């Protein structure tokens, strides 16, 4: 493996108690992590292994760029969450959801995500840039992961 890449392995336990090893890529910027995430999401959707996916990021530019570039082939099944406008009864028709985690948990710590989605709604959650300061134990994205 190149010096630009590192990886860790984490163990995931599915609903049936079966354990899987997952390699988590840790690379420098602009090395294709988002495109890799798209490839995984695309294949999971095509195989019907996953039906509802949440992609979280900490900046609008990351969400918008991902939707417009790497995830563009999925444009018909993508939705960018807007807690001010979205309604629980109509938001469920999409497959890939993008959001800022700051939006899903407001500045007042209000958990907007629980107003829109049930705890078992998403099959997979991807957190982009989770290593930033928001990786603390009390971070907003951790609240989201704990709920789902």
N, C-alpha and C positions, 0 to 999 in steps of 0.2 A: 504494500500500500504506500502511496506517495506521502511525503512529509506534509503535504497540504491537507491530508485527510486523517481523521482519527475516528474511532468508533467505540461504542460501548454496547454491551448486550444487556437487554432487560428481559425479564420473564413475564409473559402475559398469561393469565389464566382465563379461559373462556367460560361461558355460562355452564358448560358441562364439566368443568373442573380440569379440562385438558390444558397442559402447559405448552407454551410456544416460546421459543427464543426469538427475539427481534433485535436486529442490529440497528442501532441509532447512529446516523451519520453526524459527525461534527466536522464541518469544513469551514474554510475561510469564505468570505463573501464572494458571490458571483461564481460559485462552482456548481450550480445546478440543483440545489436542494429543493427548490420549489418545483422545478420540472420533474424531479424524481418523485415528489409528493403527487404531482398530477398523474404520472404514469401509474403509481400505485392505486390512486383513487379511480382512475379510468378502468383499470383491470378489475378492481373489486366491484365496480358498478356493472361492468359488462358480464361478469360471471355470476351476478346476483348474490355475491357473498355479503355485500353491504348495500343498503338502500338509502340511508340518510347519513350524511357526513357533514361535520361542522369544522370549518377552518377558521382558527382564531389568530389574530395578529394584534400588534400593539400600535400600529400606525396606519392611517388611511392609505398612504402611498403603497404599503405592502399589500393591502387588500385589493385596491384598485388595479395595481400592476399585475397581481396574480390572476385576477378575473380577466383582464384584457389581454394578457400575454399567454402564460403557460396553460391556464385553464380555459382559454378561448374555445377549444373544440367542444366544451360542455356548456356553452352559453345558454342553451335552451333549458337546462336543468339546474342552473345556478340562481341563487337569490342572495342579495346583500341585505342583511337584516337591518331594519330601521325600527327601533323599539317605539318611536313616537308614532309611526304610521302602520306598522304591521298588526294584524289581527290574528288571534289564535285559530280562528275558524278557517282562515284562508291561507295561512302561511305554510301549511303542511304539504302542499302539492309539489314542492321542489325536492331535489335530491342532494345537492351540495349547497351548503349555507356558509356564507362568509360574514364575519363580524369582528369588530374591535372588542376585545374583552372588557375594555373600559365602558363600552356602551351596554353590554349585557349586565354588568354590575355598575350602577351609577355612582357618582361622586358621594352620594348619601348612603352608599353600600346597599341600596335597594337592588334586589335580585330580579331584574327584569326578565331574565331567561326563564324563570319559573312561571311567569305570567304568559309566556308564549309556547312553552314546550313542556311535555311530561318528562319525568326523569329517564324513561326508557326510549325516548324519541330517537336519539342518535346512535348509530352503530359504531361510528369511528369519530374521534376528535383529533385534529391536527393542531398543534400549537406552534406557530412560527415565532421565532425570536424569543423563546421562553427563557433564555439565559440572561436577558436584561434584568434590571432591578426588580422586575415583577416576579422573579422566581422565588421570592421569599415565601415563607410558610403561610402568611396571611394574605397573599396576593389574590387579585381578582380572578385570574384564570384558574387558580387552584379551587376557588369556590365553585366555579363552573364545572370543573372536572369532578369534584366531589358530588355535585348534584346529579350529574349524568352518570 
